[in-house]
Amino acid sequence: MPSSSLYAFLLTMLWMMMMLSVAVKASLWSLCKYICTMKKRISWPTNRIIIQVLDDSTDPASKELVRRECERWSTEGVTITFEIRDNMNGYKAGAPREGMKHSYVKQCDYIAIFDADFQPDPDFLHRTVLFLIYNPKLALVQGRWEFVNGDQCMMTRLQEMSLSYHFTVEQQVGSSTFAFFGFNGTAGVWRISALNESGGWNDQTTVEDMDIAVKIELPCSFNALRSQQHRWTCCPANLFRKMAGPTIKS
């Protein structure tokens, strides 16, 4: 195995978003157990990676549970930080924006972003970060999503087909033809210098909600599906309304 000094310094950002309902607590322990095993799933030298957990949950018990898991990681030699905010300025976009302000981020060249329930393959960072290293003009490598509950019911199967088409056809064509290529909000690796040059995370549009709120598990109820599809259609429309004028003028 190559010396760890040959590896790029990497920031891995895990988003723990709004946990408002009591029902979430039932699944939170499973989520924390997954987070605790993530370092075994990701193949990257521990002295070349910082794991940053951004917790915007509003339930004190949830925060304490996540904090304890982070402490457990730390005792096992993992460089991990647990970041919370005392306000909700910027809503969801505000969390990564504040996360990027910490001094330790300055030593990192790339940032891998995951929603906290994503399960990356062990070689994910090798395949994505190295692609950025050998292609210095690229800013982003987006990973394809797969789903843990695609066979749960007809609704999840239909959504899996739709999203698989998005990744295997729309995203692939966009990448191959050097056309406009969107970030799906998670399972992607950014060049930090590119993020900084673009002005960082913008909390002036609700499209950030679309980017970071969608988790790996497909919605299996109509209400959840309706809420998800509203975000996916309304948010881009609002972004278009906001950016159409400046885009045309440029």
C-alpha positions as YAML, in Angstrom:
chain: A
units: angstrom
residues:
- id: 1
  name: MET
  ca: [0.00, 0.00, 0.00]
- id: 2
  name: PRO
  ca: [1.42, 3.45, -0.89]
- id: 3
  name: SER
  ca: [2.61, 5.76, 1.85]
- id: 4
  name: SER
  ca: [-0.21, 7.78, 3.38]
- id: 5
  name: SER
  ca: [1.67, 10.97, 2.50]
- id: 6
  name: LEU
  ca: [0.84, 10.28, -1.15]
- id: 7
  name: TYR
  ca: [-2.88, 10.56, -0.44]
- id: 8
  name: ALA
  ca: [-4.72, 13.86, -0.80]
- id: 9
  name: PHE
  ca: [-5.99, 15.44, 2.41]
- id: 10
  name: LEU
  ca: [-9.73, 14.90, 2.43]
- id: 11
  name: LEU
  ca: [-12.70, 16.28, 4.35]
- id: 12
  name: THR
  ca: [-15.71, 13.97, 4.60]
- id: 13
  name: MET
  ca: [-18.91, 15.80, 5.50]
- id: 14
  name: LEU
  ca: [-21.82, 13.86, 6.98]
- id: 15
  name: TRP
  ca: [-25.14, 15.68, 7.20]
- id: 16
  name: MET
  ca: [-27.47, 14.97, 10.09]
- id: 17
  name: MET
  ca: [-30.44, 17.09, 9.15]
- id: 18
  name: MET
  ca: [-33.70, 18.13, 10.79]
- id: 19
  name: MET
  ca: [-34.86, 15.45, 13.22]
- id: 20
  name: LEU
  ca: [-38.05, 16.91, 14.59]
- id: 21
  name: SER
  ca: [-40.39, 14.02, 15.23]
- id: 22
  name: VAL
  ca: [-40.27, 11.47, 18.02]
- id: 23
  name: ALA
  ca: [-40.65, 8.73, 15.41]
- id: 24
  name: VAL
  ca: [-37.19, 9.48, 14.10]
- id: 25
  name: LYS
  ca: [-35.64, 8.38, 17.39]
- id: 26
  name: ALA
  ca: [-36.61, 4.77, 16.73]
- id: 27
  name: SER
  ca: [-34.38, 4.61, 13.66]
- id: 28
  name: LEU
  ca: [-31.66, 6.94, 14.95]
- id: 29
  name: TRP
  ca: [-29.84, 4.21, 16.81]
- id: 30
  name: SER
  ca: [-29.58, 2.12, 13.64]
- id: 31
  name: LEU
  ca: [-28.26, 5.18, 11.85]
- id: 32
  name: CYS
  ca: [-25.64, 5.80, 14.51]
- id: 33
  name: LYS
  ca: [-24.54, 2.17, 14.39]
- id: 34
  name: TYR
  ca: [-24.05, 2.60, 10.65]
- id: 35
  name: ILE
  ca: [-22.04, 5.78, 11.16]
- id: 36
  name: CYS
  ca: [-19.82, 3.96, 13.61]
- id: 37
  name: THR
  ca: [-18.94, 1.31, 11.01]
- id: 38
  name: MET
  ca: [-18.38, 3.76, 8.16]
- id: 39
  name: LYS
  ca: [-14.65, 4.04, 8.79]
- id: 40
  name: LYS
  ca: [-14.41, 0.31, 8.08]
- id: 41
  name: ARG
  ca: [-16.24, 0.80, 4.77]
- id: 42
  name: ILE
  ca: [-14.09, 3.66, 3.50]
- id: 43
  name: SER
  ca: [-10.55, 2.80, 2.40]
- id: 44
  name: TRP
  ca: [-8.44, 5.89, 3.05]
- id: 45
  name: PRO
  ca: [-5.57, 6.56, 5.50]
- id: 46
  name: THR
  ca: [-7.00, 7.84, 8.77]
- id: 47
  name: ASN
  ca: [-4.29, 10.48, 9.04]
- id: 48
  name: ARG
  ca: [-5.34, 11.95, 5.69]
- id: 49
  name: ILE
  ca: [-9.05, 12.34, 6.30]
- id: 50
  name: ILE
  ca: [-11.21, 14.46, 8.58]
- id: 51
  name: ILE
  ca: [-14.79, 13.38, 9.18]
- id: 52
  name: GLN
  ca: [-17.07, 16.30, 9.94]
- id: 53
  name: VAL
  ca: [-20.54, 15.52, 11.31]
- id: 54
  name: LEU
  ca: [-22.96, 18.43, 10.88]
- id: 55
  name: ASP
  ca: [-25.93, 17.99, 13.21]
- id: 56
  name: ASP
  ca: [-28.91, 20.30, 12.75]
- id: 57
  name: SER
  ca: [-31.29, 18.14, 14.77]
- id: 58
  name: THR
  ca: [-33.48, 19.92, 17.31]
- id: 59
  name: ASP
  ca: [-33.91, 17.03, 19.74]
- id: 60
  name: PRO
  ca: [-31.36, 17.04, 22.62]
- id: 61
  name: ALA
  ca: [-31.46, 13.25, 22.96]
- id: 62
  name: SER
  ca: [-30.67, 12.84, 19.27]
- id: 63
  name: LYS
  ca: [-27.73, 15.23, 19.52]
- id: 64
  name: GLU
  ca: [-26.37, 13.39, 22.54]
- id: 65
  name: LEU
  ca: [-26.60, 10.03, 20.79]
- id: 66
  name: VAL
  ca: [-24.71, 11.28, 17.75]
- id: 67
  name: ARG
  ca: [-22.14, 13.06, 19.93]
- id: 68
  name: ARG
  ca: [-21.42, 9.83, 21.79]
- id: 69
  name: GLU
  ca: [-20.89, 7.95, 18.54]
- id: 70
  name: CYS
  ca: [-18.43, 10.62, 17.40]
- id: 71
  name: GLU
  ca: [-16.53, 10.31, 20.68]
- id: 72
  name: ARG
  ca: [-16.36, 6.56, 20.16]
- id: 73
  name: TRP
  ca: [-14.85, 7.10, 16.72]
- id: 74
  name: SER
  ca: [-12.32, 9.51, 18.19]
- id: 75
  name: THR
  ca: [-11.10, 6.96, 20.74]
- id: 76
  name: GLU
  ca: [-10.47, 4.54, 17.86]
- id: 77
  name: GLY
  ca: [-8.05, 6.94, 16.21]
- id: 78
  name: VAL
  ca: [-10.38, 8.63, 13.73]
- id: 79
  name: THR
  ca: [-10.12, 12.39, 13.24]
- id: 80
  name: ILE
  ca: [-13.75, 13.39, 13.63]
- id: 81
  name: THR
  ca: [-15.52, 16.60, 14.59]
- id: 82
  name: PHE
  ca: [-19.09, 17.05, 15.78]
- id: 83
  name: GLU
  ca: [-20.41, 20.44, 14.73]
- id: 84
  name: ILE
  ca: [-23.70, 21.99, 15.85]
- id: 85
  name: ARG
  ca: [-25.13, 25.48, 15.44]
- id: 86
  name: ASP
  ca: [-26.90, 27.69, 17.95]
- id: 87
  name: ASN
  ca: [-29.22, 29.01, 15.23]
- id: 88
  name: MET
  ca: [-30.80, 27.91, 11.97]
- id: 89
  name: ASN
  ca: [-29.58, 30.77, 9.80]
- id: 90
  name: GLY
  ca: [-29.52, 29.68, 6.20]
- id: 91
  name: TYR
  ca: [-31.63, 26.64, 7.03]
- id: 92
  name: LYS
  ca: [-30.09, 23.53, 5.45]
- id: 93
  name: ALA
  ca: [-27.56, 25.35, 3.30]
- id: 94
  name: GLY
  ca: [-26.32, 27.07, 6.43]
- id: 95
  name: ALA
  ca: [-24.92, 23.87, 7.94]
- id: 96
  name: PRO
  ca: [-22.33, 23.08, 5.23]
- id: 97
  name: ARG
  ca: [-21.62, 26.78, 4.83]
- id: 98
  name: GLU
  ca: [-20.71, 27.02, 8.52]
- id: 99
  name: GLY
  ca: [-18.89, 23.70, 8.34]
- id: 100
  name: MET
  ca: [-16.54, 25.05, 5.68]
- id: 101
  name: LYS
  ca: [-15.52, 27.96, 7.93]
- id: 102
  name: HIS
  ca: [-13.61, 25.84, 10.44]
- id: 103
  name: SER
  ca: [-9.84, 26.27, 10.39]
- id: 104
  name: TYR
  ca: [-9.08, 22.57, 9.88]
- id: 105
  name: VAL
  ca: [-10.87, 22.64, 6.51]
- id: 106
  name: LYS
  ca: [-8.04, 24.78, 5.10]
- id: 107
  name: GLN
  ca: [-5.68, 21.81, 5.09]
- id: 108
  name: CYS
  ca: [-8.05, 19.78, 2.90]
- id: 109
  name: ASP
  ca: [-8.06, 19.76, -0.90]
- id: 110
  name: TYR
  ca: [-11.26, 17.80, -1.51]
- id: 111
  name: ILE
  ca: [-14.57, 17.30, 0.24]
- id: 112
  name: ALA
  ca: [-16.68, 14.15, 0.03]
- id: 113
  name: ILE
  ca: [-20.31, 14.82, 0.92]
- id: 114
  name: PHE
  ca: [-22.74, 12.20, 2.17]
- id: 115
  name: ASP
  ca: [-26.12, 12.24, 3.79]
- id: 116
  name: ALA
  ca: [-25.57, 10.32, 7.00]
- id: 117
  name: ASP
  ca: [-27.49, 7.23, 5.84]
- id: 118
  name: PHE
  ca: [-25.55, 6.70, 2.60]
- id: 119
  name: GLN
  ca: [-23.42, 3.57, 2.37]
- id: 120
  name: PRO
  ca: [-20.43, 4.21, 0.08]
- id: 121
  name: ASP
  ca: [-18.41, 1.33, -1.31]
- id: 122
  name: PRO
  ca: [-14.94, 0.88, 0.24]
- id: 123
  name: ASP
  ca: [-13.22, 2.08, -2.95]
- id: 124
  name: PHE
  ca: [-15.48, 5.12, -3.43]
- id: 125
  name: LEU
  ca: [-12.83, 7.67, -2.44]
- id: 126
  name: HIS
  ca: [-10.10, 5.99, -4.48]
- id: 127
  name: ARG
  ca: [-12.26, 6.09, -7.60]
- id: 128
  name: THR
  ca: [-13.54, 9.64, -7.16]
- id: 129
  name: VAL
  ca: [-10.66, 11.56, -5.58]
- id: 130
  name: LEU
  ca: [-8.07, 10.07, -7.92]
- id: 131
  name: PHE
  ca: [-10.24, 11.04, -10.89]
- id: 132
  name: LEU
  ca: [-10.16, 14.65, -9.68]
- id: 133
  name: ILE
  ca: [-6.41, 14.51, -9.07]
- id: 134
  name: TYR
  ca: [-5.69, 13.30, -12.60]
- id: 135
  name: ASN
  ca: [-8.19, 15.74, -14.13]
- id: 136
  name: PRO
  ca: [-7.26, 19.10, -12.55]
- id: 137
  name: LYS
  ca: [-9.85, 21.02, -14.59]
- id: 138
  name: LEU
  ca: [-12.73, 19.07, -13.05]
- id: 139
  name: ALA
  ca: [-14.54, 20.35, -9.97]
- id: 140
  name: LEU
  ca: [-16.94, 17.50, -9.15]
- id: 141
  name: VAL
  ca: [-17.28, 13.75, -9.37]
- id: 142
  name: GLN
  ca: [-20.85, 12.58, -8.73]
- id: 143
  name: GLY
  ca: [-21.48, 9.00, -7.62]
- id: 144
  name: ARG
  ca: [-24.44, 6.98, -8.80]
- id: 145
  name: TRP
  ca: [-27.09, 6.20, -6.20]
- id: 146
  name: GLU
  ca: [-28.37, 2.73, -5.45]
- id: 147
  name: PHE
  ca: [-31.23, 2.02, -3.07]
- id: 148
  name: VAL
  ca: [-31.67, -0.33, -0.15]
- id: 149
  name: ASN
  ca: [-35.45, -0.64, -0.45]
- id: 150
  name: GLY
  ca: [-36.04, -0.64, -4.21]
- id: 151
  name: ASP
  ca: [-38.04, -3.89, -3.97]
- id: 152
  name: GLN
  ca: [-40.16, -2.83, -1.01]
- id: 153
  name: CYS
  ca: [-43.28, -2.03, -3.02]
- id: 154
  name: MET
  ca: [-44.45, -0.93, -6.46]
- id: 155
  name: MET
  ca: [-43.92, 2.74, -5.60]
- id: 156
  name: THR
  ca: [-40.28, 2.23, -4.66]
- id: 157
  name: ARG
  ca: [-39.67, 0.09, -7.75]
- id: 158
  name: LEU
  ca: [-41.04, 2.81, -10.02]
- id: 159
  name: GLN
  ca: [-38.90, 5.44, -8.32]
- id: 160
  name: GLU
  ca: [-35.83, 3.25, -8.59]
- id: 161
  name: MET
  ca: [-36.44, 2.89, -12.33]
- id: 162
  name: SER
  ca: [-36.85, 6.65, -12.70]
- id: 163
  name: LEU
  ca: [-33.73, 7.54, -10.71]
- id: 164
  name: SER
  ca: [-31.68, 4.81, -12.37]
- id: 165
  name: TYR
  ca: [-32.59, 6.36, -15.72]
- id: 166
  name: HIS
  ca: [-31.47, 9.74, -14.38]
- id: 167
  name: PHE
  ca: [-28.04, 8.43, -13.40]
- id: 168
  name: THR
  ca: [-27.38, 5.96, -16.23]
- id: 169
  name: VAL
  ca: [-28.78, 8.08, -19.07]
- id: 170
  name: GLU
  ca: [-29.22, 11.76, -18.19]
- id: 171
  name: GLN
  ca: [-26.15, 12.14, -15.99]
- id: 172
  name: GLN
  ca: [-24.02, 9.88, -18.17]
- id: 173
  name: VAL
  ca: [-24.91, 11.78, -21.34]
- id: 174
  name: GLY
  ca: [-24.32, 15.11, -19.63]
- id: 175
  name: SER
  ca: [-20.91, 13.96, -18.45]
- id: 176
  name: SER
  ca: [-19.88, 12.38, -21.76]
- id: 177
  name: THR
  ca: [-20.85, 15.42, -23.82]
- id: 178
  name: PHE
  ca: [-19.42, 17.96, -21.34]
- id: 179
  name: ALA
  ca: [-22.90, 19.44, -20.95]
- id: 180
  name: PHE
  ca: [-24.32, 21.06, -17.81]
- id: 181
  name: PHE
  ca: [-23.89, 18.60, -14.95]
- id: 182
  name: GLY
  ca: [-25.78, 18.90, -11.68]
- id: 183
  name: PHE
  ca: [-24.77, 17.85, -8.18]
- id: 184
  name: ASN
  ca: [-27.26, 15.49, -6.56]
- id: 185
  name: GLY
  ca: [-26.60, 16.77, -3.06]
- id: 186
  name: THR
  ca: [-24.82, 13.69, -1.73]
- id: 187
  name: ALA
  ca: [-22.42, 10.92, -2.76]
- id: 188
  name: GLY
  ca: [-20.19, 13.40, -4.55]
- id: 189
  name: VAL
  ca: [-16.64, 14.70, -4.18]
- id: 190
  name: TRP
  ca: [-15.82, 18.37, -4.78]
- id: 191
  name: ARG
  ca: [-12.55, 20.16, -5.30]
- id: 192
  name: ILE
  ca: [-12.63, 22.65, -2.41]
- id: 193
  name: SER
  ca: [-10.91, 25.36, -4.42]
- id: 194
  name: ALA
  ca: [-13.74, 25.19, -6.96]
- id: 195
  name: LEU
  ca: [-16.35, 25.55, -4.22]
- id: 196
  name: ASN
  ca: [-14.53, 28.58, -2.85]
- id: 197
  name: GLU
  ca: [-14.19, 30.17, -6.27]
- id: 198
  name: SER
  ca: [-17.93, 29.79, -6.89]
- id: 199
  name: GLY
  ca: [-18.82, 31.55, -3.63]
- id: 200
  name: GLY
  ca: [-19.60, 28.47, -1.54]
- id: 201
  name: TRP
  ca: [-23.00, 27.30, -0.37]
- id: 202
  name: ASN
  ca: [-25.86, 29.61, -1.24]
- id: 203
  name: ASP
  ca: [-28.80, 29.84, 1.16]
- id: 204
  name: GLN
  ca: [-30.80, 32.20, -1.05]
- id: 205
  name: THR
  ca: [-32.55, 29.40, -2.91]
- id: 206
  name: THR
  ca: [-34.63, 26.47, -1.73]
- id: 207
  name: VAL
  ca: [-32.88, 24.22, -4.22]
- id: 208
  name: GLU
  ca: [-30.43, 23.50, -1.40]
- id: 209
  name: ASP
  ca: [-33.29, 21.72, 0.32]
- id: 210
  name: MET
  ca: [-33.67, 19.53, -2.75]
- id: 211
  name: ASP
  ca: [-29.95, 18.82, -2.84]
- id: 212
  name: ILE
  ca: [-29.49, 17.64, 0.72]
- id: 213
  name: ALA
  ca: [-32.88, 16.46, 1.99]
- id: 214
  name: VAL
  ca: [-33.29, 13.39, -0.23]
- id: 215
  name: LYS
  ca: [-31.92, 10.29, 1.50]
- id: 216
  name: ILE
  ca: [-30.95, 6.93, 0.09]
- id: 217
  name: GLU
  ca: [-34.16, 5.27, 1.18]
- id: 218
  name: LEU
  ca: [-36.92, 5.80, -1.34]
- id: 219
  name: PRO
  ca: [-40.23, 7.14, 0.03]
- id: 220
  name: CYS
  ca: [-42.72, 4.29, 0.27]
- id: 221
  name: SER
  ca: [-45.82, 6.31, 1.20]
- id: 222
  name: PHE
  ca: [-47.80, 8.71, -0.95]
- id: 223
  name: ASN
  ca: [-47.32, 11.64, 1.42]
- id: 224
  name: ALA
  ca: [-43.55, 11.14, 1.46]
- id: 225
  name: LEU
  ca: [-43.50, 10.81, -2.33]
- id: 226
  name: ARG
  ca: [-45.61, 13.93, -2.77]
- id: 227
  name: SER
  ca: [-43.32, 15.92, -0.48]
- id: 228
  name: GLN
  ca: [-40.22, 14.68, -2.30]
- id: 229
  name: GLN
  ca: [-41.57, 15.41, -5.78]
- id: 230
  name: HIS
  ca: [-42.67, 18.89, -4.69]
- id: 231
  name: ARG
  ca: [-39.09, 19.64, -3.66]
- id: 232
  name: TRP
  ca: [-37.72, 18.25, -6.89]
- id: 233
  name: THR
  ca: [-40.02, 20.36, -9.09]
- id: 234
  name: CYS
  ca: [-40.69, 23.53, -7.12]
- id: 235
  name: CYS
  ca: [-37.10, 24.13, -6.03]
- id: 236
  name: PRO
  ca: [-35.53, 24.06, -9.51]
- id: 237
  name: ALA
  ca: [-38.33, 26.33, -10.74]
- id: 238
  name: ASN
  ca: [-37.56, 28.85, -8.01]
- id: 239
  name: LEU
  ca: [-33.86, 28.63, -8.82]
- id: 240
  name: PHE
  ca: [-34.58, 29.25, -12.52]
- id: 241
  name: ARG
  ca: [-36.66, 32.29, -11.65]
- id: 242
  name: LYS
  ca: [-33.83, 33.62, -9.50]
- id: 243
  name: MET
  ca: [-30.98, 32.95, -11.94]
- id: 244
  name: ALA
  ca: [-32.59, 33.41, -15.37]
- id: 245
  name: GLY
  ca: [-31.96, 37.17, -15.47]
- id: 246
  name: PRO
  ca: [-28.29, 37.08, -14.42]
- id: 247
  name: THR
  ca: [-27.66, 34.12, -16.75]
- id: 248
  name: ILE
  ca: [-29.10, 35.92, -19.78]
- id: 249
  name: LYS
  ca: [-27.17, 39.10, -18.97]
- id: 250
  name: SER
  ca: [-23.90, 37.20, -18.72]
...
